[in-house]
Amino acid sequence: MPAMYDYLLLGGGTSCAYAAAAIRETDQNGSIGIVGASSEPPYDRPPFSKYYLTDASKQISDFHSKDESFYPDNRIDLVLNHRAVNIDRTAKQVEFEDGSKIAYGKLLYALGCTPREFHDHTDQEPMYLRTAEDSKAIRDRIASSKSCVIIGGGYIGTELAASLTARGLKVALIEQADRLQPGFPSRPVADAVRRELENMGVTVVTGEPVSHVYAGRRVITASDHEYSGDFVVAGLGHVHQRDLAKHCGLEMGMRGVRANMKLRTSDPNIWVSGDVAEFDDTVLGDVYIAEHHLHAKASAEHAGRVMAGLDEPFKNVPYFFSDVGPLSIILRGYPERGAQSFVFGNPTSPALTEIFLSSTGRLMGMVDVRKDYKQQDPISELFENLIKNRVNLSSHVERLNNPNFNLMSLNELVSV
């Protein structure tokens, strides 16, 4: 392992693979090192709550972000099992747990998130799902189990409930809020997810905070209801890994590491991407942070290009997706910033779209759910263009209130 890289990509996750590829497209000669604590090369996370669990023939390597040959073919060093413990911005070097140090010309901080844990309410930790290793541990338990309790009804919890049910387990899903996916902006979509899970046989419990987990098997709620399974998985959200950034004096945001519209931090030699990036968003015109796979990929590719010499702001309309059993869910833009919304379609099929406007009528985002994911491509493309163009729909509210309104007719506004 060299003592110095022109580009040091810290974290070893999804962002690092895509940033390295973007750097190499522009800079054919600079040395690139990816260093992370994981024992696996960078991989795409979405399959590990879904396909990896439902298909026992799948291997972790099937979901690596890049082929094994990508790294040597592009002269990119990949260093695994190396956990960073300090960043010295003056010396421009990173220190690792084993005492080794690596200097850098430019650094990408892409440490992502860790699961929020359950420490104070259990005599034995439940299982968590964040990494490929976590998913493998859950898959190993499936082979000898008949039931599972999942704490947390967010998108990880709902995806996991569908996957385990598909493997034949009896699943209870417990969410403390009054609905599933409480952080998701669309109530109709969350209701559709609940109906689908219940149709699959999942016991869905909402409005029940969990008070204790005993022996990794028994879950007791605040109202003294008990749910038991052969194992328990907690999906309680995440914690941004920004301690190293904070300790070395980088500017912090509300939740992440603060960056400008080019994803450069307060240190001109350090960039940030993925879950932990909190940046000036050119499309929104505000500060933005997101935690999902496509954002990690897009922000990393842009950060890599800027590190290699591109001088342009990051312009990307957010795209989130989730698959809950047969349901395909997509989100475009910033629906959580909406002040009013309009729902179109059939909620029981389900095949529905909810669009979100600001108080002044600007289109902020959309959420769509249906079983035919191919139908979502033109919807996604339309709303990407509308949001990017900052279309205002205040003069179209009467049309939007018509349940028979054809959303695709909004294409007429794309070039306006």
KOLLODO-468146 format. One record per residue (C-alpha): residue number from 1; residue in three letters; y, x, z. Coordinates in pm, whole numbers. Example, Ala and Ser with C-alpha at 12.3 -4.5 7.8 and 13.67 -1.06 7.14 Angstrom:
BEGIN
    nr   rest       yy       xx       zz
     1    ala     -450     1230      780
     2    ser     -106     1367      714
//
This chain:
BEGIN
    nr   rest       yy       xx       zz
     1    met        0        0        0
     2    pro      330      158     -110
     3    ala      601      216      149
     4    met      862       48      -71
     5    tyr      890     -227     -334
     6    asp     1181     -321     -558
     7    tyr     1080     -683     -488
     8    leu      904     -767     -162
     9    leu      783    -1130     -146
    10    leu      714    -1220      213
    11    gly      484    -1505      310
    12    gly      194    -1483       69
    13    gly      193    -1856      -14
    14    thr      257    -2070     -320
    15    ser      617    -1958     -358
    16    cys      526    -1591     -375
    17    ala      288    -1629     -671
    18    tyr      539    -1822     -880
    19    ala      831    -1600     -782
    20    ala      632    -1291     -882
    21    ala      554    -1440    -1223
    22    ala      922    -1527    -1277
    23    ile     1035    -1178    -1179
    24    arg      788    -1012    -1412
    25    glu      902    -1226    -1707
    26    thr     1247    -1068    -1675
    27    asp     1182     -729    -1518
    28    gln      885     -551    -1673
    29    asn      916     -236    -1464
    30    gly     1025     -317    -1109
    31    ser      759     -283     -841
    32    ile      647     -613     -683
    33    gly      458     -663     -360
    34    ile      334     -993     -214
    35    val      257     -962      157
    36    gly      126    -1242      379
    37    ala      -79    -1320      687
    38    ser     -338    -1530      505
    39    ser     -681    -1398      410
    40    glu     -650    -1583       77
    41    pro     -434    -1505     -226
    42    pro     -156    -1758     -291
    43    tyr     -299    -2105     -353
    44    asp     -172    -2455     -430
    45    arg     -193    -2668     -115
    46    pro     -222    -3031     -241
    47    pro     -597    -3021     -320
    48    phe     -686    -2930       38
    49    ser     -618    -3279      171
    50    lys     -790    -3434     -130
    51    tyr    -1019    -3285     -395
    52    tyr    -1147    -2994     -189
    53    leu    -1259    -3235       84
    54    thr    -1410    -3497     -146
    55    asp    -1603    -3254     -367
    56    ala    -1827    -3020     -168
    57    ser    -1888    -2806     -477
    58    lys    -1525    -2692     -487
    59    gln    -1432    -2347     -362
    60    ile    -1097    -2231     -224
    61    ser    -1068    -1995     -521
    62    asp    -1066    -2296     -755
    63    phe     -715    -2371     -633
    64    his     -561    -2024     -631
    65    ser     -213    -2036     -783
    66    lys     -299    -1761    -1029
    67    asp     -619    -1617    -1175
    68    glu     -759    -1312    -1001
    69    ser     -659    -1094    -1297
    70    phe     -295    -1205    -1286
    71    tyr     -196     -960    -1014
    72    pro     -341     -634    -1155
    73    asp     -252     -734    -1512
    74    asn      112     -771    -1408
    75    arg      115     -471    -1169
    76    ile      174     -692     -865
    77    asp       35     -567     -536
    78    leu     -123     -837     -319
    79    val     -151     -749       50
    80    leu     -344     -998      266
    81    asn     -390    -1026      645
    82    his      -50     -868      716
    83    arg      172    -1066      952
    84    ala      542     -973      957
    85    val      699     -930     1300
    86    asn     1050     -800     1223
    87    ile     1303     -764      943
    88    asp     1547     -472      970
    89    arg     1829     -565      735
    90    thr     2016     -238      785
    91    ala     1716      -24      691
    92    lys     1600     -290      441
    93    gln     1244     -289      567
    94    val      988     -528      715
    95    glu      766     -434     1008
    96    phe      417     -580     1040
    97    glu      184     -658     1328
    98    asp      -23     -342     1275
    99    gly      289     -124     1301
   100    ser      323      -54      930
   101    lys      659      -89      757
   102    ile      753     -170      399
   103    ala     1101     -111      257
   104    tyr     1249     -337       -8
   105    gly     1523     -347     -266
   106    lys     1525     -728     -271
   107    leu     1337     -958      -34
   108    leu     1211    -1316      -77
   109    tyr     1172    -1497      254
   110    ala      905    -1763      191
   111    leu      726    -1813      523
   112    gly      707    -2192      494
   113    cys      597    -2408      787
   114    thr      328    -2434     1052
   115    pro      178    -2757     1191
   116    arg      343    -2918     1490
   117    glu       84    -2892     1766
   118    phe      -32    -3124     2040
   119    his      -43    -2878     2333
   120    asp       88    -3087     2621
   121    his     -144    -3385     2586
   122    thr     -496    -3249     2554
   123    asp     -765    -3046     2725
   124    gln     -886    -2931     2381
   125    glu     -673    -2893     2073
   126    pro     -746    -3133     1786
   127    met     -793    -2990     1440
   128    tyr     -492    -2945     1210
   129    leu     -454    -2941      832
   130    arg     -208    -2701      680
   131    thr     -403    -2412      529
   132    ala     -707    -2376      307
   133    glu     -890    -2237      610
   134    asp     -802    -2555      804
   135    ser     -940    -2766      520
   136    lys    -1262    -2566      512
   137    ala    -1307    -2616      887
   138    ile    -1265    -2993      841
   139    arg    -1508    -2996      548
   140    asp    -1764    -2810      757
   141    arg    -1733    -3078     1026
   142    ile    -1786    -3358      774
   143    ala    -2144    -3244      714
   144    ser    -2247    -3320     1073
   145    ser    -2012    -3611     1148
   146    lys    -2003    -3986     1104
   147    ser    -1652    -4063     1230
   148    cys    -1305    -3918     1274
   149    val     -976    -4010     1438
   150    ile     -656    -3902     1265
   151    ile     -330    -3888     1461
   152    gly      -25    -3928     1238
   153    gly       20    -4160      943
   154    gly      242    -3944      725
   155    tyr      138    -3832      380
   156    ile     -110    -3572      515
   157    gly     -268    -3827      749
   158    thr     -297    -4097      484
   159    glu     -437    -3859      221
   160    leu     -687    -3723      471
   161    ala     -794    -4073      580
   162    ala     -873    -4165      220
   163    ser    -1060    -3840      158
   164    leu    -1277    -3863      470
   165    thr    -1353    -4228      403
   166    ala    -1462    -4134       52
   167    arg    -1707    -3890      214
   168    gly    -1862    -4173      413
   169    leu    -1693    -4126      750
   170    lys    -1562    -4411      962
   171    val    -1195    -4332     1010
   172    ala     -930    -4456     1254
   173    leu     -571    -4364     1164
   174    ile     -314    -4387     1445
   175    glu       63    -4380     1386
   176    gln      322    -4420     1661
   177    ala      584    -4575     1431
   178    asp      566    -4939     1324
   179    arg      441    -4845      977
   180    leu      256    -4574      792
   181    gln      454    -4291      630
   182    pro      757    -4351      856
   183    gly      943    -4057      704
   184    phe      894    -4192      353
   185    pro     1192    -4389      216
   186    ser     1001    -4686       69
   187    arg      862    -4953      301
   188    pro      693    -5144       12
   189    val      509    -4828      -94
   190    ala      403    -4759      266
   191    asp      273    -5117      292
   192    ala       77    -5070      -31
   193    val      -80    -4755      112
   194    arg     -181    -4942      426
   195    arg     -344    -5222      226
   196    glu     -537    -4970       18
   197    leu     -662    -4777      320
   198    glu     -769    -5095      497
   199    asn     -950    -5210      182
   200    met    -1134    -4876      190
   201    gly    -1245    -4947      547
   202    val     -995    -4736      743
   203    thr     -890    -4874     1082
   204    val     -510    -4846     1067
   205    val     -321    -4859     1397
   206    thr       60    -4854     1401
   207    gly      312    -4879     1685
   208    glu       78    -4687     1918
   209    pro      192    -4347     2051
   210    val      -94    -4122     2155
   211    ser      -89    -4016     2519
   212    his     -399    -3794     2545
   213    val     -680    -3638     2345
   214    tyr     -996    -3560     2540
   215    ala    -1258    -3303     2439
   216    gly    -1142    -3315     2078
   217    arg    -1314    -3653     2040
   218    arg    -1142    -3929     2237
   219    val     -787    -4047     2172
   220    ile     -604    -4259     2430
   221    thr     -284    -4439     2330
   222    ala       13    -4523     2549
   223    ser     -114    -4880     2583
   224    asp     -455    -4752     2703
   225    his     -647    -4825     2385
   226    glu     -923    -4576     2311
   227    tyr    -1045    -4450     1972
   228    ser    -1337    -4210     1947
   229    gly    -1476    -3995     1670
   230    asp    -1692    -3691     1615
   231    phe    -1368    -3497     1572
   232    val     -992    -3550     1579
   233    val     -731    -3425     1331
   234    ala     -359    -3430     1414
   235    gly      -97    -3454     1143
   236    leu      222    -3449     1348
   237    gly      460    -3289     1103
   238    his      561    -2926     1078
   239    val      777    -2649     1220
   240    his      981    -2427      987
   241    gln      896    -2060     1024
   242    arg     1244    -1917     1050
   243    asp     1219    -1707     1368
   244    leu     1218    -1377     1178
   245    ala     1518    -1487      975
   246    lys     1703    -1598     1286
   247    his     1618    -1281     1477
   248    cys     1750    -1057     1199
   249    gly     2079    -1249     1186
   250    leu     2051    -1458      872
   251    glu     2259    -1775      873
   252    met     2060    -2079      982
   253    gly     2085    -2434      853
   254    met     2003    -2753     1039
   255    arg     1629    -2702      983
   256    gly     1580    -2408      749
   257    val     1730    -2076      645
   258    arg     2070    -2134      484
   259    ala     2123    -2030      123
   260    asn     2373    -2088     -154
   261    met     2308    -2270     -482
   262    lys     2138    -1957     -620
   263    leu     1899    -1950     -321
   264    arg     2057    -1633     -187
   265    thr     2092    -1614      190
   266    ser     2385    -1476      389
   267    asp     2236    -1130      319
   268    pro     2297    -1040      -50
   269    asn     1955     -868      -65
   270    ile     1751    -1161       68
   271    trp     1658    -1486     -109
   272    val     1468    -1787       22
   273    ser     1238    -2046     -138
   274    gly      998    -2325      -54
   275    asp      978    -2532      263
   276    val     1215    -2317      465
   277    ala     1498    -2303      209
   278    glu     1808    -2504      301
   279    phe     2056    -2469       19
   280    asp     2361    -2602     -166
   281    asp     2213    -2843     -417
   282    thr     2403    -2874     -746
   283    val     2248    -3210     -842
   284    leu     2306    -3378     -507
   285    gly     2635    -3207     -433
   286    asp     2525    -3155      -73
   287    val     2293    -2943      142
   288    tyr     1923    -3003       80
   289    ile     1584    -2901      220
   290    ala     1239    -3024      115
   291    glu      877    -2956      207
   292    his      636    -3010      -78
   293    his      442    -2820     -340
   294    leu      648    -2878     -654
   295    his      966    -2782     -469
   296    ala      801    -2462     -348
   297    lys      704    -2379     -705
   298    ala     1037    -2465     -870
   299    ser     1257    -2297     -608
   300    ala     1040    -1984     -612
   301    glu     1055    -1954     -989
   302    his     1432    -1982     -979
   303    ala     1469    -1739     -688
   304    gly     1250    -1491     -876
   305    arg     1463    -1515    -1190
   306    val     1785    -1471     -989
   307    met     1639    -1171     -805
   308    ala     1559    -1020    -1144
   309    gly     1910    -1074    -1280
   310    leu     1968    -1439    -1375
   311    asp     2308    -1559    -1254
   312    glu     2264    -1936    -1247
   313    pro     2244    -2204     -976
   314    phe     1922    -2388     -899
   315    lys     1929    -2722    -1084
   316    asn     1626    -2929    -1005
   317    val     1574    -3299     -943
   318    pro     1322    -3316     -657
   319    tyr      970    -3429     -746
   320    phe      719    -3522     -478
   321    phe      370    -3660     -533
   322    ser       87    -3787     -317
   323    asp     -255    -3930     -392
   324    val     -409    -4170     -139
   325    gly     -752    -4257     -273
   326    pro     -689    -4419     -613
   327    leu     -316    -4458     -550
   328    ser      -74    -4222     -722
   329    ile      268    -4197     -557
   330    ile      567    -4013     -699
   331    leu      921    -3964     -574
   332    arg     1215    -3840     -777
   333    gly     1556    -3742     -647
   334    tyr     1691    -3822     -302
   335    pro     1592    -4181     -212
   336    glu     1631    -4103      158
   337    arg     2006    -4080       91
   338    gly     2021    -4432      -55
   339    ala     2221    -4714      105
   340    gln     2066    -4998      -98
   341    ser     1744    -5044     -289
   342    phe     1579    -5268     -550
   343    val     1205    -5328     -590
   344    phe     1033    -5401     -922
   345    gly      674    -5480    -1006
   346    asn      370    -5611     -826
   347    pro      322    -5488     -466
   348    thr      -37    -5610     -440
   349    ser     -181    -5445     -755
   350    pro       -8    -5224     -660
   351    ala      224    -5124     -943
   352    leu      578    -5109     -812
   353    thr      893    -4904     -835
   354    glu     1174    -4895     -581
   355    ile     1509    -4745     -682
   356    phe     1780    -4634     -440
   357    leu     2158    -4635     -487
   358    ser     2435    -4488     -276
   359    ser     2698    -4715     -122
   360    thr     2913    -4651     -430
   361    gly     2631    -4733     -673
   362    arg     2525    -4382     -775
   363    leu     2153    -4360     -848
   364    met     2001    -4140     -577
   365    gly     1628    -4165     -638
   366    met     1313    -4366     -694
   367    val      962    -4406     -555
   368    asp      672    -4539     -760
   369    val      311    -4628     -671
   370    arg       29    -4742     -898
   371    lys     -333    -4664     -979
   372    asp     -272    -4553    -1338
   373    tyr      -90    -4224    -1288
   374    lys      -37    -4185    -1664
   375    gln      205    -4476    -1656
   376    gln      427    -4276    -1421
   377    asp      517    -3999    -1665
   378    pro      783    -4196    -1863
   379    ile      921    -4343    -1539
   380    ser      948    -3998    -1386
   381    glu     1119    -3852    -1692
   382    leu     1367    -4140    -1712
   383    phe     1477    -4109    -1352
   384    glu     1497    -3732    -1367
   385    asn     1750    -3765    -1649
   386    leu     1943    -4048    -1483
   387    ile     1974    -3862    -1154
   388    lys     2063    -3536    -1325
   389    asn     2337    -3719    -1517
   390    arg     2467    -3869    -1189
   391    val     2449    -4217    -1336
   392    asn     2631    -4491    -1146
   393    leu     2468    -4834    -1154
   394    ser     2729    -5033     -961
   395    ser     2807    -5237    -1272
   396    his     2436    -5312    -1321
   397    val     2359    -5461     -978
   398    glu     2329    -5814    -1117
   399    arg     2069    -5693    -1367
   400    leu     1885    -5500    -1094
   401    asn     1861    -5815     -884
   402    asn     1661    -5980    -1162
   403    pro     1290    -5936    -1076
   404    asn     1206    -5935    -1448
   405    phe     1446    -5650    -1528
   406    asn     1288    -5378    -1744
   407    leu     1366    -5046    -1578
   408    met     1294    -4852    -1895
   409    ser     1598    -5019    -2053
   410    leu     1806    -4781    -1838
   411    asn     1725    -4519    -2103
   412    glu     2043    -4642    -2273
   413    leu     2243    -4470    -1997
   414    val     2085    -4126    -2023
   415    ser     2326    -3991    -2283
   416    val     2634    -4164    -2140
//
